Structures are given as structure tokens and as C-alpha cells.
Amino acid sequence: GVNGTAEAAEAVARAWRDRHPDGRTETLMSQRLYRLGELTTPGPPVPGRARVAGPDDRELVARWRADFGAVAGLPERP
């Protein structure tokens, strides 16, 4: 995949297609950067703590990825 401005991503796609005439490219997701004008401190902290994900978290993370993809309108992945 390619991340960058639309113009830069299209230039990379064009160069790739020049080298791979039978290949194809497509835009899967457009992204945008936002600037936070003012930070509002959240309310009381929730219970729990941050931790590094491990092998036992694989199914949970896969479900989060699938749910995000569905909301964001991304194509399904195996």
C-alpha cells in the first residue's frame, strides 16, 4: 500500500503500472489530517491499565480491525 498525498500516491501507482502492465491499482481509503484546536481533559479515568497485546489478544484485535473496516467502508480482508 501507499500512504501520502493523492498526487504522490497516484505518481507511485502510475510508476508501478508502468512496470507491471497486467497489474491494477485502486484507492481503498482516503485519509485526512486534523488539527486539535483545544484539548478538553476527560472525566475520571476508567478502570484498568494499558498493556502490550499478546498472542491471546489475536481474535480480539482481528475483530476490532474488522469492525473498524466495516465502519470505515473498507473492503473485507481474509
HTML snippet that shows the backbone in 3Dmol.js (N, CA, C, O; Angstrom):
<script src="https://3Dmol.org/build/3Dmol-min.js"></script>
<div id="view" style="width:600px;height:400px;position:relative"></div>
<script>
const pdb = `
ATOM      1  N   GLY A   1       0.814  -1.178   0.000  1.00  0.00           N
ATOM      2  CA  GLY A   1       0.000   0.000   0.000  1.00  0.00           C
ATOM      3  C   GLY A   1       0.860   1.245   0.000  1.00  0.00           C
ATOM      4  O   GLY A   1       2.062   1.197   0.264  1.00  0.00           O
ATOM      5  N   VAL A   2       0.227   2.346  -0.297  1.00  0.00           N
ATOM      6  CA  VAL A   2       0.903   3.640  -0.362  1.00  0.00           C
ATOM      7  C   VAL A   2       0.145   4.622   0.507  1.00  0.00           C
ATOM      8  O   VAL A   2      -1.081   4.705   0.436  1.00  0.00           O
ATOM      9  N   ASN A   3       0.860   5.355   1.317  1.00  0.00           N
ATOM     10  CA  ASN A   3       0.284   6.453   2.087  1.00  0.00           C
ATOM     11  C   ASN A   3       0.946   7.736   1.627  1.00  0.00           C
ATOM     12  O   ASN A   3       2.161   7.770   1.434  1.00  0.00           O
ATOM     13  N   GLY A   4       0.178   8.774   1.451  1.00  0.00           N
ATOM     14  CA  GLY A   4       0.723  10.062   1.039  1.00  0.00           C
ATOM     15  C   GLY A   4      -0.377  10.927   0.474  1.00  0.00           C
ATOM     16  O   GLY A   4      -1.556  10.579   0.538  1.00  0.00           O
ATOM     17  N   THR A   5       0.019  12.064  -0.085  1.00  0.00           N
ATOM     18  CA  THR A   5      -0.970  12.918  -0.728  1.00  0.00           C
ATOM     19  C   THR A   5      -1.545  12.177  -1.925  1.00  0.00           C
ATOM     20  O   THR A   5      -0.934  11.236  -2.433  1.00  0.00           O
ATOM     21  N   ALA A   6      -2.709  12.599  -2.370  1.00  0.00           N
ATOM     22  CA  ALA A   6      -3.329  11.947  -3.530  1.00  0.00           C
ATOM     23  C   ALA A   6      -2.405  12.016  -4.738  1.00  0.00           C
ATOM     24  O   ALA A   6      -2.289  11.051  -5.494  1.00  0.00           O
ATOM     25  N   GLU A   7      -1.748  13.157  -4.918  1.00  0.00           N
ATOM     26  CA  GLU A   7      -0.854  13.323  -6.065  1.00  0.00           C
ATOM     27  C   GLU A   7       0.343  12.378  -5.978  1.00  0.00           C
ATOM     28  O   GLU A   7       0.719  11.757  -6.972  1.00  0.00           O
ATOM     29  N   ALA A   8       0.938  12.269  -4.793  1.00  0.00           N
ATOM     30  CA  ALA A   8       2.102  11.388  -4.624  1.00  0.00           C
ATOM     31  C   ALA A   8       1.700   9.925  -4.786  1.00  0.00           C
ATOM     32  O   ALA A   8       2.407   9.154  -5.434  1.00  0.00           O
ATOM     33  N   ALA A   9       0.569   9.543  -4.199  1.00  0.00           N
ATOM     34  CA  ALA A   9       0.115   8.153  -4.311  1.00  0.00           C
ATOM     35  C   ALA A   9      -0.189   7.802  -5.767  1.00  0.00           C
ATOM     36  O   ALA A   9       0.118   6.698  -6.216  1.00  0.00           O
ATOM     37  N   GLU A  10      -0.787   8.731  -6.499  1.00  0.00           N
ATOM     38  CA  GLU A  10      -1.082   8.472  -7.912  1.00  0.00           C
ATOM     39  C   GLU A  10       0.204   8.344  -8.712  1.00  0.00           C
ATOM     40  O   GLU A  10       0.277   7.526  -9.628  1.00  0.00           O
ATOM     41  N   ALA A  11       1.219   9.134  -8.384  1.00  0.00           N
ATOM     42  CA  ALA A  11       2.508   9.030  -9.084  1.00  0.00           C
ATOM     43  C   ALA A  11       3.137   7.660  -8.842  1.00  0.00           C
ATOM     44  O   ALA A  11       3.675   7.054  -9.769  1.00  0.00           O
ATOM     45  N   VAL A  12       3.075   7.171  -7.614  1.00  0.00           N
ATOM     46  CA  VAL A  12       3.609   5.841  -7.303  1.00  0.00           C
ATOM     47  C   VAL A  12       2.808   4.779  -8.058  1.00  0.00           C
ATOM     48  O   VAL A  12       3.386   3.860  -8.637  1.00  0.00           O
ATOM     49  N   ALA A  13       1.488   4.904  -8.053  1.00  0.00           N
ATOM     50  CA  ALA A  13       0.638   3.931  -8.752  1.00  0.00           C
ATOM     51  C   ALA A  13       0.936   3.931 -10.249  1.00  0.00           C
ATOM     52  O   ALA A  13       1.007   2.871 -10.871  1.00  0.00           O
ATOM     53  N   ARG A  14       1.107   5.112 -10.821  1.00  0.00           N
ATOM     54  CA  ARG A  14       1.411   5.209 -12.252  1.00  0.00           C
ATOM     55  C   ARG A  14       2.735   4.524 -12.568  1.00  0.00           C
ATOM     56  O   ARG A  14       2.838   3.772 -13.538  1.00  0.00           O
ATOM     57  N   ALA A  15       3.755   4.790 -11.737  1.00  0.00           N
ATOM     58  CA  ALA A  15       5.070   4.165 -11.948  1.00  0.00           C
ATOM     59  C   ALA A  15       4.976   2.649 -11.805  1.00  0.00           C
ATOM     60  O   ALA A  15       5.606   1.917 -12.568  1.00  0.00           O
ATOM     61  N   TRP A  16       4.198   2.175 -10.840  1.00  0.00           N
ATOM     62  CA  TRP A  16       4.043   0.731 -10.639  1.00  0.00           C
ATOM     63  C   TRP A  16       3.350   0.100 -11.847  1.00  0.00           C
ATOM     64  O   TRP A  16       3.764  -0.954 -12.330  1.00  0.00           O
ATOM     65  N   ARG A  17       2.280   0.763 -12.336  1.00  0.00           N
ATOM     66  CA  ARG A  17       1.562   0.228 -13.505  1.00  0.00           C
ATOM     67  C   ARG A  17       2.457   0.208 -14.744  1.00  0.00           C
ATOM     68  O   ARG A  17       2.337  -0.688 -15.579  1.00  0.00           O
ATOM     69  N   ASP A  18       3.358   1.195 -14.867  1.00  0.00           N
ATOM     70  CA  ASP A  18       4.299   1.199 -15.998  1.00  0.00           C
ATOM     71  C   ASP A  18       5.181  -0.043 -15.982  1.00  0.00           C
ATOM     72  O   ASP A  18       5.529  -0.577 -17.035  1.00  0.00           O
ATOM     73  N   ARG A  19       5.542  -0.502 -14.785  1.00  0.00           N
ATOM     74  CA  ARG A  19       6.420  -1.667 -14.650  1.00  0.00           C
ATOM     75  C   ARG A  19       5.644  -2.983 -14.619  1.00  0.00           C
ATOM     76  O   ARG A  19       6.217  -4.050 -14.842  1.00  0.00           O
ATOM     77  N   HIS A  20       4.358  -2.908 -14.347  1.00  0.00           N
ATOM     78  CA  HIS A  20       3.505  -4.104 -14.238  1.00  0.00           C
ATOM     79  C   HIS A  20       2.240  -3.881 -15.074  1.00  0.00           C
ATOM     80  O   HIS A  20       1.168  -3.635 -14.521  1.00  0.00           O
ATOM     81  N   PRO A  21       2.360  -3.966 -16.398  1.00  0.00           N
ATOM     82  CA  PRO A  21       1.226  -3.636 -17.273  1.00  0.00           C
ATOM     83  C   PRO A  21      -0.029  -4.475 -17.032  1.00  0.00           C
ATOM     84  O   PRO A  21      -1.136  -4.019 -17.320  1.00  0.00           O
ATOM     85  N   ASP A  22       0.125  -5.681 -16.513  1.00  0.00           N
ATOM     86  CA  ASP A  22      -1.044  -6.526 -16.256  1.00  0.00           C
ATOM     87  C   ASP A  22      -1.629  -6.295 -14.867  1.00  0.00           C
ATOM     88  O   ASP A  22      -2.679  -6.845 -14.534  1.00  0.00           O
ATOM     89  N   GLY A  23      -0.958  -5.487 -14.063  1.00  0.00           N
ATOM     90  CA  GLY A  23      -1.418  -5.225 -12.700  1.00  0.00           C
ATOM     91  C   GLY A  23      -2.470  -4.126 -12.675  1.00  0.00           C
ATOM     92  O   GLY A  23      -2.751  -3.487 -13.690  1.00  0.00           O
ATOM     93  N   ARG A  24      -3.038  -3.922 -11.506  1.00  0.00           N
ATOM     94  CA  ARG A  24      -4.012  -2.845 -11.360  1.00  0.00           C
ATOM     95  C   ARG A  24      -3.819  -2.183 -10.002  1.00  0.00           C
ATOM     96  O   ARG A  24      -3.283  -2.790  -9.075  1.00  0.00           O
ATOM     97  N   THR A  25      -4.246  -0.974  -9.898  1.00  0.00           N
ATOM     98  CA  THR A  25      -4.188  -0.252  -8.632  1.00  0.00           C
ATOM     99  C   THR A  25      -5.576   0.299  -8.340  1.00  0.00           C
ATOM    100  O   THR A  25      -6.384   0.501  -9.246  1.00  0.00           O
ATOM    101  N   GLU A  26      -5.837   0.537  -7.065  1.00  0.00           N
ATOM    102  CA  GLU A  26      -7.109   1.130  -6.675  1.00  0.00           C
ATOM    103  C   GLU A  26      -6.937   1.863  -5.360  1.00  0.00           C
ATOM    104  O   GLU A  26      -6.083   1.512  -4.547  1.00  0.00           O
ATOM    105  N   THR A  27      -7.744   2.869  -5.163  1.00  0.00           N
ATOM    106  CA  THR A  27      -7.757   3.597  -3.902  1.00  0.00           C
ATOM    107  C   THR A  27      -8.707   2.869  -2.960  1.00  0.00           C
ATOM    108  O   THR A  27      -9.893   2.713  -3.253  1.00  0.00           O
ATOM    109  N   LEU A  28      -8.171   2.426  -1.824  1.00  0.00           N
ATOM    110  CA  LEU A  28      -9.007   1.722  -0.846  1.00  0.00           C
ATOM    111  C   LEU A  28      -9.542   2.664   0.219  1.00  0.00           C
ATOM    112  O   LEU A  28     -10.643   2.466   0.734  1.00  0.00           O
ATOM    113  N   MET A  29      -8.761   3.692   0.552  1.00  0.00           N
ATOM    114  CA  MET A  29      -9.179   4.579   1.624  1.00  0.00           C
ATOM    115  C   MET A  29      -8.495   5.927   1.445  1.00  0.00           C
ATOM    116  O   MET A  29      -7.288   5.996   1.215  1.00  0.00           O
ATOM    117  N   SER A  30      -9.262   6.981   1.551  1.00  0.00           N
ATOM    118  CA  SER A  30      -8.700   8.327   1.582  1.00  0.00           C
ATOM    119  C   SER A  30      -8.636   8.760   3.036  1.00  0.00           C
ATOM    120  O   SER A  30      -9.542   8.476   3.820  1.00  0.00           O
ATOM    121  N   GLN A  31      -7.566   9.445   3.388  1.00  0.00           N
ATOM    122  CA  GLN A  31      -7.406   9.883   4.771  1.00  0.00           C
ATOM    123  C   GLN A  31      -7.201  11.388   4.812  1.00  0.00           C
ATOM    124  O   GLN A  31      -6.911  12.019   3.796  1.00  0.00           O
ATOM    125  N   ARG A  32      -7.355  11.947   5.986  1.00  0.00           N
ATOM    126  CA  ARG A  32      -7.203  13.377   6.167  1.00  0.00           C
ATOM    127  C   ARG A  32      -6.573  13.616   7.533  1.00  0.00           C
ATOM    128  O   ARG A  32      -6.790  12.846   8.469  1.00  0.00           O
ATOM    129  N   LEU A  33      -5.801  14.674   7.641  1.00  0.00           N
ATOM    130  CA  LEU A  33      -5.221  15.072   8.920  1.00  0.00           C
ATOM    131  C   LEU A  33      -6.064  16.187   9.518  1.00  0.00           C
ATOM    132  O   LEU A  33      -6.538  17.073   8.807  1.00  0.00           O
ATOM    133  N   TYR A  34      -6.244  16.134  10.809  1.00  0.00           N
ATOM    134  CA  TYR A  34      -6.988  17.165  11.520  1.00  0.00           C
ATOM    135  C   TYR A  34      -6.079  17.783  12.570  1.00  0.00           C
ATOM    136  O   TYR A  34      -5.154  17.134  13.058  1.00  0.00           O
ATOM    137  N   ARG A  35      -6.340  19.014  12.912  1.00  0.00           N
ATOM    138  CA  ARG A  35      -5.593  19.687  13.969  1.00  0.00           C
ATOM    139  C   ARG A  35      -6.539  19.908  15.145  1.00  0.00           C
ATOM    140  O   ARG A  35      -7.655  20.399  14.978  1.00  0.00           O
ATOM    141  N   LEU A  36      -6.077  19.540  16.328  1.00  0.00           N
ATOM    142  CA  LEU A  36      -6.861  19.730  17.541  1.00  0.00           C
ATOM    143  C   LEU A  36      -6.710  21.174  17.994  1.00  0.00           C
ATOM    144  O   LEU A  36      -5.603  21.622  18.291  1.00  0.00           O
ATOM    145  N   GLY A  37      -7.817  21.901  18.046  1.00  0.00           N
ATOM    146  CA  GLY A  37      -7.775  23.301  18.456  1.00  0.00           C
ATOM    147  C   GLY A  37      -7.634  23.460  19.959  1.00  0.00           C
ATOM    148  O   GLY A  37      -6.896  24.326  20.428  1.00  0.00           O
ATOM    149  N   GLU A  38      -8.331  22.635  20.709  1.00  0.00           N
ATOM    150  CA  GLU A  38      -8.290  22.743  22.165  1.00  0.00           C
ATOM    151  C   GLU A  38      -8.500  21.363  22.771  1.00  0.00           C
ATOM    152  O   GLU A  38      -9.371  20.609  22.337  1.00  0.00           O
ATOM    153  N   LEU A  39      -7.702  21.042  23.769  1.00  0.00           N
ATOM    154  CA  LEU A  39      -7.811  19.754  24.441  1.00  0.00           C
ATOM    155  C   LEU A  39      -8.698  19.893  25.665  1.00  0.00           C
ATOM    156  O   LEU A  39      -8.464  20.747  26.521  1.00  0.00           O
ATOM    157  N   THR A  40      -9.709  19.057  25.742  1.00  0.00           N
ATOM    158  CA  THR A  40     -10.569  19.014  26.917  1.00  0.00           C
ATOM    159  C   THR A  40     -10.177  17.785  27.725  1.00  0.00           C
ATOM    160  O   THR A  40     -10.227  16.662  27.224  1.00  0.00           O
ATOM    161  N   THR A  41      -9.792  18.001  28.961  1.00  0.00           N
ATOM    162  CA  THR A  41      -9.389  16.892  29.821  1.00  0.00           C
ATOM    163  C   THR A  41     -10.590  15.983  30.061  1.00  0.00           C
ATOM    164  O   THR A  41     -11.665  16.458  30.428  1.00  0.00           O
ATOM    165  N   PRO A  42     -10.413  14.677  29.855  1.00  0.00           N
ATOM    166  CA  PRO A  42     -11.540  13.761  30.066  1.00  0.00           C
ATOM    167  C   PRO A  42     -11.902  13.653  31.540  1.00  0.00           C
ATOM    168  O   PRO A  42     -11.169  14.104  32.421  1.00  0.00           O
ATOM    169  N   GLY A  43     -13.049  13.045  31.778  1.00  0.00           N
ATOM    170  CA  GLY A  43     -13.527  12.854  33.141  1.00  0.00           C
ATOM    171  C   GLY A  43     -12.664  11.862  33.903  1.00  0.00           C
ATOM    172  O   GLY A  43     -11.510  11.631  33.541  1.00  0.00           O
ATOM    173  N   PRO A  44     -13.216  11.277  34.953  1.00  0.00           N
ATOM    174  CA  PRO A  44     -12.427  10.343  35.760  1.00  0.00           C
ATOM    175  C   PRO A  44     -11.937   9.163  34.921  1.00  0.00           C
ATOM    176  O   PRO A  44     -12.615   8.732  33.989  1.00  0.00           O
ATOM    177  N   PRO A  45     -10.766   8.650  35.256  1.00  0.00           N
ATOM    178  CA  PRO A  45     -10.221   7.532  34.477  1.00  0.00           C
ATOM    179  C   PRO A  45     -11.077   6.277  34.629  1.00  0.00           C
ATOM    180  O   PRO A  45     -11.738   6.065  35.645  1.00  0.00           O
ATOM    181  N   VAL A  46     -11.041   5.464  33.592  1.00  0.00           N
ATOM    182  CA  VAL A  46     -11.754   4.190  33.632  1.00  0.00           C
ATOM    183  C   VAL A  46     -10.869   3.161  34.325  1.00  0.00           C
ATOM    184  O   VAL A  46      -9.651   3.334  34.378  1.00  0.00           O
ATOM    185  N   PRO A  47     -11.462   2.094  34.857  1.00  0.00           N
ATOM    186  CA  PRO A  47     -10.638   1.075  35.496  1.00  0.00           C
ATOM    187  C   PRO A  47      -9.777   0.344  34.462  1.00  0.00           C
ATOM    188  O   PRO A  47     -10.114   0.297  33.279  1.00  0.00           O
ATOM    189  N   GLY A  48      -8.699  -0.206  34.912  1.00  0.00           N
ATOM    190  CA  GLY A  48      -7.821  -0.976  34.034  1.00  0.00           C
ATOM    191  C   GLY A  48      -6.500  -0.266  33.814  1.00  0.00           C
ATOM    192  O   GLY A  48      -6.201   0.745  34.450  1.00  0.00           O
ATOM    193  N   ARG A  49      -5.719  -0.816  32.901  1.00  0.00           N
ATOM    194  CA  ARG A  49      -4.409  -0.238  32.607  1.00  0.00           C
ATOM    195  C   ARG A  49      -4.023  -0.581  31.179  1.00  0.00           C
ATOM    196  O   ARG A  49      -4.545  -1.528  30.592  1.00  0.00           O
ATOM    197  N   ALA A  50      -3.110   0.194  30.633  1.00  0.00           N
ATOM    198  CA  ALA A  50      -2.588  -0.094  29.299  1.00  0.00           C
ATOM    199  C   ALA A  50      -1.617  -1.266  29.394  1.00  0.00           C
ATOM    200  O   ALA A  50      -0.926  -1.431  30.399  1.00  0.00           O
ATOM    201  N   ARG A  51      -1.572  -2.075  28.344  1.00  0.00           N
ATOM    202  CA  ARG A  51      -0.630  -3.183  28.302  1.00  0.00           C
ATOM    203  C   ARG A  51      -0.336  -3.533  26.852  1.00  0.00           C
ATOM    204  O   ARG A  51      -1.094  -3.172  25.951  1.00  0.00           O
ATOM    205  N   VAL A  52       0.743  -4.221  26.638  1.00  0.00           N
ATOM    206  CA  VAL A  52       1.107  -4.679  25.305  1.00  0.00           C
ATOM    207  C   VAL A  52       0.245  -5.887  24.955  1.00  0.00           C
ATOM    208  O   VAL A  52       0.070  -6.794  25.769  1.00  0.00           O
ATOM    209  N   ALA A  53      -0.289  -5.891  23.735  1.00  0.00           N
ATOM    210  CA  ALA A  53      -1.093  -7.031  23.289  1.00  0.00           C
ATOM    211  C   ALA A  53      -0.205  -8.254  23.116  1.00  0.00           C
ATOM    212  O   ALA A  53       0.968  -8.138  22.764  1.00  0.00           O
ATOM    213  N   GLY A  54      -0.770  -9.415  23.365  1.00  0.00           N
ATOM    214  CA  GLY A  54      -0.039 -10.671  23.211  1.00  0.00           C
ATOM    215  C   GLY A  54      -0.812 -11.641  22.331  1.00  0.00           C
ATOM    216  O   GLY A  54      -1.868 -11.292  21.804  1.00  0.00           O
ATOM    217  N   PRO A  55      -0.301 -12.843  22.170  1.00  0.00           N
ATOM    218  CA  PRO A  55      -0.954 -13.844  21.314  1.00  0.00           C
ATOM    219  C   PRO A  55      -2.411 -14.119  21.701  1.00  0.00           C
ATOM    220  O   PRO A  55      -3.239 -14.397  20.833  1.00  0.00           O
ATOM    221  N   ASP A  56      -2.724 -14.044  22.976  1.00  0.00           N
ATOM    222  CA  ASP A  56      -4.099 -14.304  23.411  1.00  0.00           C
ATOM    223  C   ASP A  56      -5.074 -13.220  22.955  1.00  0.00           C
ATOM    224  O   ASP A  56      -6.288 -13.415  23.018  1.00  0.00           O
ATOM    225  N   ASP A  57      -4.555 -12.081  22.496  1.00  0.00           N
ATOM    226  CA  ASP A  57      -5.396 -10.965  22.053  1.00  0.00           C
ATOM    227  C   ASP A  57      -5.688 -10.996  20.553  1.00  0.00           C
ATOM    228  O   ASP A  57      -6.381 -10.119  20.037  1.00  0.00           O
ATOM    229  N   ARG A  58      -5.172 -11.987  19.865  1.00  0.00           N
ATOM    230  CA  ARG A  58      -5.277 -12.028  18.396  1.00  0.00           C
ATOM    231  C   ARG A  58      -6.726 -11.923  17.903  1.00  0.00           C
ATOM    232  O   ARG A  58      -7.021 -11.101  17.035  1.00  0.00           O
ATOM    233  N   GLU A  59      -7.617 -12.733  18.440  1.00  0.00           N
ATOM    234  CA  GLU A  59      -9.012 -12.712  17.979  1.00  0.00           C
ATOM    235  C   GLU A  59      -9.677 -11.372  18.276  1.00  0.00           C
ATOM    236  O   GLU A  59     -10.444 -10.869  17.455  1.00  0.00           O
ATOM    237  N   LEU A  60      -9.392 -10.793  19.433  1.00  0.00           N
ATOM    238  CA  LEU A  60      -9.967  -9.501  19.797  1.00  0.00           C
ATOM    239  C   LEU A  60      -9.488  -8.414  18.836  1.00  0.00           C
ATOM    240  O   LEU A  60     -10.291  -7.618  18.349  1.00  0.00           O
ATOM    241  N   VAL A  61      -8.194  -8.378  18.566  1.00  0.00           N
ATOM    242  CA  VAL A  61      -7.640  -7.367  17.661  1.00  0.00           C
ATOM    243  C   VAL A  61      -8.174  -7.569  16.242  1.00  0.00           C
ATOM    244  O   VAL A  61      -8.465  -6.595  15.547  1.00  0.00           O
ATOM    245  N   ALA A  62      -8.305  -8.814  15.810  1.00  0.00           N
ATOM    246  CA  ALA A  62      -8.858  -9.092  14.480  1.00  0.00           C
ATOM    247  C   ALA A  62     -10.301  -8.596  14.386  1.00  0.00           C
ATOM    248  O   ALA A  62     -10.706  -8.049  13.360  1.00  0.00           O
ATOM    249  N   ARG A  63     -11.067  -8.784  15.446  1.00  0.00           N
ATOM    250  CA  ARG A  63     -12.453  -8.308  15.455  1.00  0.00           C
ATOM    251  C   ARG A  63     -12.496  -6.780  15.426  1.00  0.00           C
ATOM    252  O   ARG A  63     -13.308  -6.189  14.715  1.00  0.00           O
ATOM    253  N   TRP A  64     -11.601  -6.136  16.217  1.00  0.00           N
ATOM    254  CA  TRP A  64     -11.538  -4.671  16.190  1.00  0.00           C
ATOM    255  C   TRP A  64     -11.216  -4.180  14.784  1.00  0.00           C
ATOM    256  O   TRP A  64     -11.820  -3.219  14.307  1.00  0.00           O
ATOM    257  N   ARG A  65     -10.263  -4.840  14.116  1.00  0.00           N
ATOM    258  CA  ARG A  65      -9.861  -4.438  12.758  1.00  0.00           C
ATOM    259  C   ARG A  65     -11.037  -4.605  11.798  1.00  0.00           C
ATOM    260  O   ARG A  65     -11.293  -3.727  10.973  1.00  0.00           O
ATOM    261  N   ALA A  66     -11.747  -5.715  11.898  1.00  0.00           N
ATOM    262  CA  ALA A  66     -12.898  -5.958  11.025  1.00  0.00           C
ATOM    263  C   ALA A  66     -14.007  -4.940  11.291  1.00  0.00           C
ATOM    264  O   ALA A  66     -14.616  -4.424  10.354  1.00  0.00           O
ATOM    265  N   ASP A  67     -14.268  -4.652  12.564  1.00  0.00           N
ATOM    266  CA  ASP A  67     -15.303  -3.672  12.909  1.00  0.00           C
ATOM    267  C   ASP A  67     -14.930  -2.285  12.388  1.00  0.00           C
ATOM    268  O   ASP A  67     -15.779  -1.575  11.849  1.00  0.00           O
ATOM    269  N   PHE A  68     -13.659  -1.898  12.547  1.00  0.00           N
ATOM    270  CA  PHE A  68     -13.204  -0.607  12.029  1.00  0.00           C
ATOM    271  C   PHE A  68     -13.378  -0.557  10.514  1.00  0.00           C
ATOM    272  O   PHE A  68     -13.869   0.432   9.971  1.00  0.00           O
ATOM    273  N   GLY A  69     -12.971  -1.630   9.839  1.00  0.00           N
ATOM    274  CA  GLY A  69     -13.092  -1.680   8.387  1.00  0.00           C
ATOM    275  C   GLY A  69     -14.530  -1.529   7.927  1.00  0.00           C
ATOM    276  O   GLY A  69     -14.804  -0.855   6.934  1.00  0.00           O
ATOM    277  N   ALA A  70     -15.454  -2.161   8.653  1.00  0.00           N
ATOM    278  CA  ALA A  70     -16.870  -2.065   8.292  1.00  0.00           C
ATOM    279  C   ALA A  70     -17.374  -0.632   8.452  1.00  0.00           C
ATOM    280  O   ALA A  70     -18.082  -0.121   7.585  1.00  0.00           O
ATOM    281  N   VAL A  71     -17.013   0.011   9.551  1.00  0.00           N
ATOM    282  CA  VAL A  71     -17.451   1.389   9.790  1.00  0.00           C
ATOM    283  C   VAL A  71     -16.803   2.347   8.793  1.00  0.00           C
ATOM    284  O   VAL A  71     -17.442   3.289   8.326  1.00  0.00           O
ATOM    285  N   ALA A  72     -15.529   2.104   8.468  1.00  0.00           N
ATOM    286  CA  ALA A  72     -14.792   2.984   7.557  1.00  0.00           C
ATOM    287  C   ALA A  72     -15.087   2.691   6.091  1.00  0.00           C
ATOM    288  O   ALA A  72     -14.632   3.424   5.213  1.00  0.00           O
ATOM    289  N   GLY A  73     -15.845   1.626   5.813  1.00  0.00           N
ATOM    290  CA  GLY A  73     -16.180   1.295   4.434  1.00  0.00           C
ATOM    291  C   GLY A  73     -15.048   0.642   3.664  1.00  0.00           C
ATOM    292  O   GLY A  73     -14.991   0.749   2.439  1.00  0.00           O
ATOM    293  N   LEU A  74     -14.141  -0.038   4.368  1.00  0.00           N
ATOM    294  CA  LEU A  74     -13.033  -0.717   3.703  1.00  0.00           C
ATOM    295  C   LEU A  74     -13.486  -2.074   3.180  1.00  0.00           C
ATOM    296  O   LEU A  74     -14.395  -2.679   3.747  1.00  0.00           O
ATOM    297  N   PRO A  75     -12.866  -2.561   2.108  1.00  0.00           N
ATOM    298  CA  PRO A  75     -13.225  -3.898   1.624  1.00  0.00           C
ATOM    299  C   PRO A  75     -12.828  -4.956   2.646  1.00  0.00           C
ATOM    300  O   PRO A  75     -11.855  -4.787   3.380  1.00  0.00           O
ATOM    301  N   GLU A  76     -13.584  -6.044   2.688  1.00  0.00           N
ATOM    302  CA  GLU A  76     -13.276  -7.125   3.628  1.00  0.00           C
ATOM    303  C   GLU A  76     -11.977  -7.801   3.242  1.00  0.00           C
ATOM    304  O   GLU A  76     -11.657  -7.942   2.061  1.00  0.00           O
ATOM    305  N   ARG A  77     -11.232  -8.217   4.257  1.00  0.00           N
ATOM    306  CA  ARG A  77      -9.982  -8.944   4.038  1.00  0.00           C
ATOM    307  C   ARG A  77     -10.093 -10.298   4.704  1.00  0.00           C
ATOM    308  O   ARG A  77     -10.750 -10.444   5.735  1.00  0.00           O
ATOM    309  N   PRO A  78      -9.440 -11.301   4.102  1.00  0.00           N
ATOM    310  CA  PRO A  78      -9.476 -12.639   4.726  1.00  0.00           C
ATOM    311  C   PRO A  78      -8.715 -12.661   6.036  1.00  0.00           C
ATOM    312  O   PRO A  78      -8.644 -13.701   6.691  1.00  0.00           O
TER     313      PRO A  78
END
`;
const viewer = $3Dmol.createViewer("view");
viewer.addModel(pdb, "pdb");
viewer.setStyle({}, {cartoon: {color: "spectrum"}});
viewer.zoomTo();
viewer.render();
</script>
